[in-house]
Amino acid sequence: MNFPDALFPQAWAFGAFLPLVLLLAWNVWTAPWKRLGDSGQSNVWLGTIVLLSLVWSMKAGVKPGLNMHLLGATMFTLMFGRQFATIGLALVLAVVTLNQGLNGHPGWQAYALNALVLCVFPPLLADAIRRLTERFLPPNFFIFIFVAAFFGAAITAVATGFLATMLLWWADVYPAAMLFEDYFPYYLLLGFSEAWLNGAMVTLMVVYLPHWVGSFDDRRYLLNK
């Protein structure tokens, strides 16, 4: 994740900007902006962006493009929904990319590819898992926490890593054997960490600050239970 400039062919890097712009425009157009009209909610949204900017800045890797970090995308999606999570993560990536540029590692050329993998795909998957949980599983508090938040975060992290791995393979950046033996397996460990981070944060917010978690409905999960 966090592909550097010149890692992918220019056709890939610049070609990714068109779908990214269209997807971001759609998210901006469909986002329920009235929610951020509340100063408390907007402050939480901006604070989450700042927090994840710090988290994304802490990453580990051995070769260009072969680094990884915690996402926090499932937590962000459960808090504010798919649209605001996508927009917020795009801002997080912009902050991280700007910071890298100031330190002599420019990454704006690869921004669109990074954004599609890190900012668009994870909220889509996290939101799909939440919707499937609500549709097919009982309306239980612990199901929301363990399935939508805990396991949803793990699945989202591993799937995002798989997508990044496949892109590196398809673009012939690294051989498949090396990617699937020495890179992708670490996402299984990252998925475990991601699950604990998102599950713990969502649990604390649901217990103490439930109005911060927009996808949590007291009437569905707590009323008459």
VOMILUM-599582 format. One record per atom (N, C-alpha, C, O): x, y negated, z. Coordinates in steps of 0.02 Angstrom, whole numbers, padded with zeros to 5 digits, always signed. Layout:
% residues N
XYZ/...
This chain:
% residues 225
+00042+00060+00000/+00000+00000+00000/+00044-00062+00000/+00104-00058+00012/+00014-00119-00014/+00051-00182-00021/+00106-00174-00075/+00165-00178-00060/+00083-00164-00136/+00130-00155-00191/+00167-00220-00204/+00136-00273-00206/+00234-00218-00213/+00271-00279-00230/+00266-00295-00304/+00244-00253-00344/+00287-00355-00322/+00288-00375-00392/+00336-00329-00431/+00384-00303-00404/+00321-00321-00495/+00363-00284-00542/+00363-00208-00530/+00399-00172-00564/+00324-00184-00481/+00321-00113-00470/+00279-00079-00524/+00295-00025-00547/+00224-00112-00544/+00180-00086-00596/+00192-00124-00661/+00217-00180-00659/+00174-00095-00717/+00178-00132-00781/+00135-00195-00777/+00084-00197-00742/+00156-00247-00814/+00119-00310-00812/+00047-00302-00834/+00003-00337-00809/+00035-00256-00881/-00034-00245-00903/-00078-00223-00846/-00136-00242-00842/-00051-00181-00801/-00088-00159-00743/-00098-00217-00694/-00154-00229-00670/-00044-00253-00680/-00046-00306-00630/-00094-00362-00650/-00136-00383-00611/-00087-00386-00712/-00129-00442-00733/-00199-00419-00753/-00247-00457-00746/-00204-00358-00778/-00270-00332-00796/-00316-00322-00737/-00377-00322-00744/-00287-00314-00677/-00327-00304-00617/-00361-00368-00594/-00408-00366-00554/-00339-00426-00619/-00368-00489-00595/-00440-00498-00618/-00481-00525-00581/-00457-00475-00679/-00525-00484-00704/-00576-00447-00661/-00624-00478-00637/-00568-00381-00649/-00616-00348-00605/-00617-00376-00534/-00669-00378-00502/-00559-00397-00509/-00556-00426-00442/-00597-00490-00438/-00636-00499-00392/-00588-00534-00487/-00626-00597-00487/-00701-00584-00491/-00740-00615-00456/-00720-00537-00534/-00791-00521-00541/-00820-00492-00476/-00875-00510-00455/-00782-00447-00445/-00806-00416-00383/-00809-00467-00326/-00857-00466-00287/-00759-00510-00321/-00760-00561-00269/-00817-00610-00280/-00851-00630-00233/-00829-00629-00343/-00884-00674-00359/-00951-00643-00339/-00995-00677-00313/-00958-00578-00353/-01020-00544-00335/-01029-00542-00259/-01085-00551-00234/-00975-00529-00223/-00980-00528-00150/-00996-00597-00121/-01035-00603-00075/-00965-00648-00149/-00980-00716-00127/-01053-00734-00141/-01086-00765-00100/-01078-00713-00200/-01146-00729-00220/-01198-00693-00177/-01250-00722-00161/-01185-00631-00158/-01234-00591-00122/-01225-00592-00046/-01268-00566-00010/-01172-00621-00021/-01160-00621+00051/-01213-00663+00088/-01234-00715+00063/-01235-00640+00145/-01285-00677+00186/-01252-00734+00224/-01239-00728+00284/-01240-00788+00190/-01201-00843+00219/-01235-00876+00280/-01202-00910+00319/-01300-00866+00287/-01334-00895+00344/-01305-00869+00410/-01306-00904+00461/-01279-00809+00409/-01252-00781+00470/-01192-00821+00494/-01183-00833+00554/-01150-00843+00447/-01091-00882+00466/-01109-00954+00481/-01066-00994+00501/-01173-00972+00471/-01194-01039+00490/-01193-01048+00566/-01189-01104+00590/-01196-00993+00602/-01187-00994+00675/-01113-01001+00689/-01073-00959+00669/-01094-01053+00725/-01023-01066+00738/-00990-01009+00775/-00931-00994+00765/-01029-00975+00819/-01001-00919+00855/-00982-00862+00809/-00928-00833+00816/-01026-00846+00761/-01012-00792+00713/-00955-00811+00666/-00913-00769+00651/-00954-00872+00643/-00900-00893+00598/-00833-00892+00634/-00782-00875+00604/-00832-00910+00698/-00769-00907+00736/-00745-00835+00744/-00685-00822+00740/-00792-00789+00755/-00773-00718+00761/-00746-00693+00694/-00697-00657+00693/-00779-00712+00639/-00756-00691+00573/-00686-00716+00558/-00643-00679+00536/-00674-00780+00571/-00608-00809+00560/-00556-00779+00608/-00499-00767+00588/-00577-00766+00670/-00531-00735+00717/-00511-00665+00696/-00454-00645+00706/-00559-00628+00667/-00543-00561+00643/-00493-00564+00585/-00450-00521+00579/-00500-00614+00543/-00452-00623+00487/-00382-00636+00514/-00334-00608+00489/-00377-00678+00565/-00312-00693+00595/-00283-00630+00626/-00224-00615+00617/-00324-00593+00663/-00301-00531+00696/-00275-00481+00645/-00221-00453+00653/-00314-00469+00592/-00293-00420+00542/-00233-00445+00501/-00194-00404+00477/-00225-00510+00494/-00165-00536+00461/-00102-00516+00499/-00051-00500+00470/-00107-00518+00566/-00051-00496+00607/-00040-00421+00603/+00016-00397+00599/-00096-00383+00603/-00091-00310+00599/-00061-00289+00532/-00018-00245+00530/-00083-00320+00477/-00058-00302+00411/+00015-00321+00402/+00050-00293+00360/+00039-00369+00441/+00109-00390+00436/+00156-00339+00467/+00216-00339+00454/+00128-00295+00510/+00168-00243+00543/+00160-00179+00503/+00110-00144+00510/+00208-00164+00462/+00204-00105+00418/+00270-00069+00416/+00322-00096+00434/+00267-00007+00395/+00327+00035+00390/+00330+00066+00321/+00279+00083+00292/+00392+00073+00295/+00401+00103+00229/+00474+00112+00214/+00517+00082+00247/+00489+00154+00164/+00559+00168+00148/+00577+00146+00077/+00636+00134+00062/+00527+00140+00033/+00539+00120-00035/+00486+00069-00056/+00433+00065-00025/+00500+00030-00109/+00450-00019-00131/+00383+00014-00147/+00379+00062-00185/+00330-00013-00117/+00263+00014-00129/+00245+00073-00085/+00187+00091-00079/+00295+00103-00052/+00283+00161-00009/+00283+00139+00064/+00320+00166+00104/+00240+00091+00080/+00233+00070+00149/+00160+00078+00169/+00116+00087+00127/+00148+00075+00233/+00080+00084+00258/+00071+00044+00321/+00118+00028+00357/+00008+00027+00334/-00009-00010+00394/-00082+00004+00411/-00120+00029+00369/-00101-00013+00471/-00171-00005+00491/-00214-00053+00450/-00192-00108+00433/-00276-00033+00436/-00320-00073+00394/-00370-00116+00434/-00375-00176+00424/-00405-00084+00480/-00458-00119+00516/-00519-00133+00473/-00563-00171+00493/-00522-00103+00414/-00576-00118+00366/-00643-00092+00391/-00694-00124+00380/-00644-00034+00423/-00707-00006+00447/-00736-00050+00502/-00796-00064+00501/-00695-00072+00549/-00718-00117+00601/-00746-00181+00571/-00800-00204+00591/-00710-00211+00523/-00732-00273+00492/-00799-00263+00456/-00842-00306+00458/-00806-00206+00423/-00868-00192+00386/-00927-00181+00432/-00982-00207+00419/-00916-00145+00486/-00970-00135+00534/-00989-00199+00570/-01047-00208+00590/-00941-00244+00577/-00956-00308+00610/-00994-00356+00564/-01044-00386+00586/-00973-00362+00502/-01000-00415+00459/-01030-00392+00393/-01054-00432+00354/-01029-00327+00380/-01056-00303+00317/-01004-00302+00262/-00950-00331+00269/-01021-00267+00208/-00974-00256+00153/-00949-00321+00121/-00890-00327+00108/-00994-00368+00109/-00974-00429+00073/-00925-00471+00113/-00872-00490+00088/-00942-00486+00175/-00898-00527+00216/-00833-00491+00232/-00781-00523+00238/-00835-00425+00238/-00773-00388+00250/-00727-00392+00189/-00667-00401+00197/-00756-00386+00130/-00715-00390+00069/-00684-00460+00061/-00625-00466+00046/-00724-00511+00071/-00699-00579+00066/-00646-00592+00120/-00593-00621+00106/-00659-00569+00181/-00612-00580+00235/-00546-00543+00224/-00493-00571+00237/-00550-00481+00200/-00488-00443+00187/-00449-00474+00129/-00387-00471+00129/-00483-00503+00080/-00448-00538+00026/-00409-00597+00054/-00354-00612+00031/-00438-00631+00103/-00402-00687+00136/-00344-00661+00178/-00291-00692+00180/-00354-00604+00211/-00300-00574+00249/-00241-00558+00203/-00184-00573+00218/-00256-00527+00146/-00203-00510+00098/-00169-00573+00071/-00109-00573+00061/-00207-00627+00061/-00177-00689+00037/-00128-00717+00089/-00075-00741+00072/-00148-00713+00153/-00103-00737+00206/-00039-00695+00208/+00015-00722+00213/-00047-00629+00205/+00012-00585+00207/+00056-00596+00146/+00118-00597+00152/+00026-00604+00087/+00064-00615+00026/+00101-00682+00029/+00159-00686+00008/+00068-00734+00055/+00101-00799+00062/+00159-00794+00110/+00213-00823+00097/+00151-00760+00165/+00205-00752+00214/+00263-00714+00184/+00321-00732+00196/+00249-00663+00144/+00303-00626+00111/+00340-00671+00061/+00401-00668+00056/+00302-00713+00025/+00334-00759-00022/+00380-00808+00012/+00433-00825-00014/+00359-00832+00071/+00401-00879+00108/+00465-00846+00133/+00514-00879+00146/+00463-00780+00139/+00522-00742+00161/+00560-00712+00103/+00602-00668+00113/+00546-00736+00043/+00585-00714-00016/+00561-00651-00048/+00598-00620-00087/+00498-00630-00034/+00472-00569-00065/+00404-00585-00098/+00352-00567-00071/+00405-00619-00154/+00342-00639-00186/+00300-00578-00206/+00327-00526-00225/+00234-00586-00202/+00190-00530-00219/+00126-00551-00252/+00078-00511-00255/+00123-00613-00278/+00061-00637-00308/+00044-00601-00373/-00014-00594-00390/+00095-00578-00409/+00081-00543-00471/+00043-00478-00458/+00000-00458-00497/+00059-00446-00403/+00026-00383-00385/-00034-00393-00339/-00063-00345-00314/-00053-00457-00327/-00107-00470-00280/-00172-00435-00298/-00205-00406-00255/-00191-00438-00362/-00255-00409-00382/-00256-00333-00372/-00306-00306-00348/-00202-00299-00390/-00200-00227-00379/-00204-00211-00305/-00241-00166-00284/-00166-00248-00265/-00169-00238-00193/-00239-00251-00166/-00264-00213-00124/-00271-00303-00191/-00337-00321-00166/-00389-00268-00184/-00432-00252-00143/-00385-00240-00245/-00433-00188-00264/-00426-00127-00219/-00476-00095-00201/-00364-00110-00201/-00352-00051-00160/-00367-00064-00087/-00397-00022-00053/-00346-00122-00061/-00349-00136+00011/-00409-00176+00033/-00430-00171+00091/-00438-00216-00012/-00491-00262+00008/-00559-00245-00020/-00610-00260+00011/-00562-00213-00077/-00625-00197-00109/-00646-00125-00094/-00703-00112-00073/-00601-00078-00104/-00618-00007-00095/-00635+00011-00022/-00687+00043-00012/-00595-00007+00028/-00611+00015+00097/-00679-00008+00122/-00715+00033+00151/-00699-00072+00114/-00767-00090+00137/-00822-00053+00100/-00873-00036+00130/-00813-00040+00035/-00863-00002-00002/-00872+00068+00028/-00928+00090+00038/-00817+00101+00043/-00820+00168+00070/-00847+00167+00142/-00889+00208+00160/-00822+00121+00183/-00845+00117+00252/-00920+00103+00255/-00956+00131+00297/-00944+00059+00211/-01016+00044+00209/-01056+00104+00185/-01111+00117+00210/-01029+00141+00137/-01064+00201+00112/-01069+00254+00167/-01121+00286+00174/-01017+00262+00207/-01018+00310+00262/-01070+00288+00314/-01108+00330+00340/-01073+00223+00328/-01124+00198+00376/-01194+00212+00350/-01237+00234+00388/-01206+00198+00286/-01273+00209+00257/-01292+00283+00258/-01350+00300+00273/-01245+00326+00242/-01259+00398+00244/-01273+00421+00315/-01316+00464+00327/-01236+00393+00363/-01247+00409+00433/-01318+00390+00455/-01353+00429+00487/-01339+00330+00436/-01406+00307+00454/-01461+00347+00419/-01514+00358+00447/-01447+00370+00359/-01499+00405+00321/-01507+00478+00342/-01564+00503+00346/-01452+00512+00356/-01456+00584+00365/-01446+00608+00437/-01459+00666+00452/-01422+00564+00481/-01409+00586+00550/-01457+00551+00598/-01483+00497+00582/-01468+00580+00656/-01515+00550+00704/-01490+00481+00727/-01430+00469+00729/-01536+00436+00745/-01517+00369+00769/-01491+00371+00840/-01526+00351+00887/-01431+00394+00848/-01401+00404+00913/-01340+00359+00921/-01301+00351+00874/-01332+00329+00980/-01276+00284+00993/-01209+00318+00980/-01165+00289+00948/-01202+00380+01003/-01137+00414+00996/-01124+00435+00924/-01066+00439+00903/-01176+00448+00885/-01166+00462+00814/-01140+00399+00779/-01096+00404+00737/-01167+00341+00796/-01142+00278+00767/-01068+00269+00783/-01029+00251+00739/-01050+00280+00846/-00980+00269+00867/-00933+00320+00835/-00882+00302+00806/-00950+00385+00842/-00903+00437+00821/-00903+00450+00746/-00851+00467+00717/-00961+00443+00713/-00964+00457+00641/-00949+00394+00601/-00902+00393+00561/-00989+00341+00611/-00980+00281+00570/-00916+00244+00586/-00881+00221+00541/-00898+00239+00651/-00839+00200+00670/-00776+00243+00673/-00726+00225+00642/-00779+00299+00710/-00718+00339+00721/-00699+00378+00658/-00647+00365+00627/-00741+00427+00639/-00724+00467+00580/-00728+00426+00516/-00691+00439+00469/-00772+00378+00513/-00776+00334+00455/-00711+00298+00442/-00689+00291+00385/-00679+00274+00496/-00615+00239+00490/-00561+00286+00466/-00519+00267+00424/-00560+00347+00492/-00509+00396+00471/-00517+00413+00398/-00468+00414+00360/-00579+00427+00377/-00591+00444+00307/-00573+00386+00261/-00543+00396+00208/-00590+00325+00282/-00575+00266+00241/-00500+00257+00233/-00476+00242+00179/-00462+00265+00288/-00390+00256+00285/-00357+00309+00240/-00314+00292+00199/-00377+00372+00248/-00347+00426+00208/-00366+00418+00134/-00324+00428+00090/-00429+00400+00120/-00450+00390+00051/-00415+00331+00019/-00398+00334-00041/-00403+00278+00057/-00366+00221+00030/-00294+00241+00014/-00267+00221-00037/-00264+00280+00058/-00197+00304+00045/-00195+00349-00016/-00147+00347-00056/-00246+00391-00025/-00249+00434-00083/-00255+00393-00147/-00223+00409-00197/-00296+00341-00146/-00303+00297-00204/-00237+00263-00221/-00217+00261-00279/-00202+00238-00170/-00137+00206-00182/-00087+00257-00211/-00049+00241-00256/-00089+00318-00184/-00044+00370-00208/-00058+00387-00281/-00011+00395-00321/-00121+00393-00298/-00140+00409-00367/-00119+00354-00415/-00097+00368-00471/-00127+00291-00394/-00106+00236-00438/-00030+00238-00451/-00008+00227-00507/+00008+00252-00399/+00081+00257-00407/+00100+00314-00453/+00148+00310-00491/+00061+00368-00451/+00074+00425-00494/+00053+00410-00566/+00091+00422-00613/-00008+00383-00575/-00033+00369-00642/+00010+00318-00679/+00019+00323-00739/+00037+00270-00642/+00080+00220-00673/+00152+00245-00682/+00195+00209-00707/+00165+00307-00660/+00231+00337-00667/+00284+00298-00629/+00341+00291-00651/+00263+00271-00571/+00311+00234-00528/+00355+00283-00490/+00415+00274-00486/+00324+00335-00463/+00359+00388-00426/+00331+00455-00449/+00273+00459-00468/+00371+00509-00446/+00346+00575-00466/+00294+00601-00416/+00297+00586-00357/+00248+00641-00442/+00193+00666-00401/+00219+00708-00343/+00193+00704-00287/+00270+00749-00355/+00296+00792-00302/+00319+00752-00242/+00304+00768-00184/+00356+00699-00255/+00381+00657-00201/+00323+00622-00165/+00324+00617-00103/+00274+00597-00202/+00219+00560-00172/+00177+00605-00127/+00158+00585-00072/+00163+00666-00151/+00118+00709-00113/+00154+00750-00059/+00121+00782-00017/+00219+00750-00061/+00257+00785-00009/+00285+00738+00044/+00287+00756+00103/+00306+00679+00023/+00342+00635+00069/+00306+00569+00084/+00331+00528+00123/+00248+00558+00054/+00214+00494+00065/+00142+00504+00088/+00124+00483+00143/+00101+00535+00047/+00030+00541+00063/+00016+00577+00129/-00029+00555+00165/+00052+00631+00148/+00037+00665+00212/+00038+00619+00272/+00003+00632+00321/+00077+00565+00270/+00080+00519+00327/+00014+00481+00336/+00001+00455+00390/-00026+00479+00284/-00091+00447+00291/-00138+00487+00336/-00185+00459+00364/-00126+00551+00343/-00165+00591+00390/-00152+00567+00462/-00198+00563+00502/-00089+00552+00476/-00072+00525+00542/-00099+00454+00549/-00125+00435+00602/-00094+00415+00496/-00120+00347+00498/-00196+00348+00508/-00224+00306+00543/-00229+00397+00477/-00301+00402+00485/-00321+00414+00557/-00371+00387+00580/-00282+00454+00593/-00295+00466+00664/-00289+00401+00704/-00331+00385+00745/-00235+00363+00690/-00226+00299+00724/-00281+00249+00706/-00306+00213+00749/-00299+00249+00642/-00353+00204+00619/-00418+00221+00654/-00456+00176+00673/-00432+00285+00662/-00494+00306+00695/-00496+00281+00767/-00547+00256+00790/-00441+00288+00803/-00440+00266+00872/-00446+00191+00878/-00482+00165+00920/-00411+00154+00835/-00414+00081+00837/-00485+00057+00823/-00513+00019+00862/-00514+00079+00767/-00581+00056+00749/-00634+00081+00798/-00678+00043+00818/-00629+00145+00816/-00678+00172+00863/-00677+00137+00930/-00730+00121+00958/-00617+00124+00956/-00612+00090+01021/-00637+00018+01017/-00674-00004+01061/-00618-00018+00964/-00638-00088+00958/-00714-00094+00949/-00746-00136+00980/-00743-00051+00907/-00815-00054+00895/-00853-00035+00959/-00904-00065+00975/-00828+00015+00996/-00860+00035+01058/-00861-00022+01108/-00912-00036+01139/-00804-00054+01117/-00801-00110+01164/-00847-00167+01144/-00881-00197+01187/-00850-00182+01080/-00894-00236+01057/-00967-00218+01065/-01008-00260+01084/-00985-00155+01049/-01054-00135+01055/-01077-00138+01128/-01134-00155+01142/-01032-00120+01174/-01050-00120+01245/-01053-00191+01274/-01100-00208+01310/-01003-00232+01258/-00998-00297+01290/-01020-00356+01246/-01044-00406+01271/-01012-00349+01180/-01029-00404+01134/-01066-00376+01073/-01041-00381+01017/-01124-00346+01083/-01159-00312+01028/-01178-00359+00971/-01186-00336+00914/-01185-00423+00984/-01203-00470+00931/-01145-00481+00882/-01155-00511+00829/-01086-00456+00899/-01030-00460+00853/-01032-00405+00800/-01001-00411+00748/-01069-00352+00814/-01072-00294+00768/-01139-00297+00732/-01189-00272+00757/-01140-00326+00673/-01202-00337+00637/-01238-00274+00617/-01299-00275+00609/-01202-00219+00608/-01233-00157+00585/-01263-00117+00643/-01297-00066+00631/-01252-00139+00705/-01278-00103+00763/-01346-00133+00782/-01350-00192+00799/-01398-00092+00779/-01466-00113+00795/-01487-00083+00861/-01494-00022+00867/-01496-00126+00912/-01516-00101+00978/-01580-00060+00974/-01587-00009+01008/-01628-00082+00934/-01692-00048+00930/-01684+00022+00901/-01720+00068+00920/-01638+00030+00856/-01627+00096+00825/-01589+00143+00870/-01606+00202+00875/-01536+00118+00903/-01491+00163+00938/-01503+00167+01013/-01480+00215+01045/-01539+00119+01043/-01546+00119+01116/-01618+00120+01139/-01632+00147+01193/-01665+00091+01102/-01734+00086+01124/-01766+00155+01132/-01765+00196+01086/-01795+00167+01192/-01831+00229+01208/-01786+00291+01205/-01811+00346+01195/-01721+00282+01213/-01676+00339+01212/-01667+00367+01283/-01630+00415+01293/
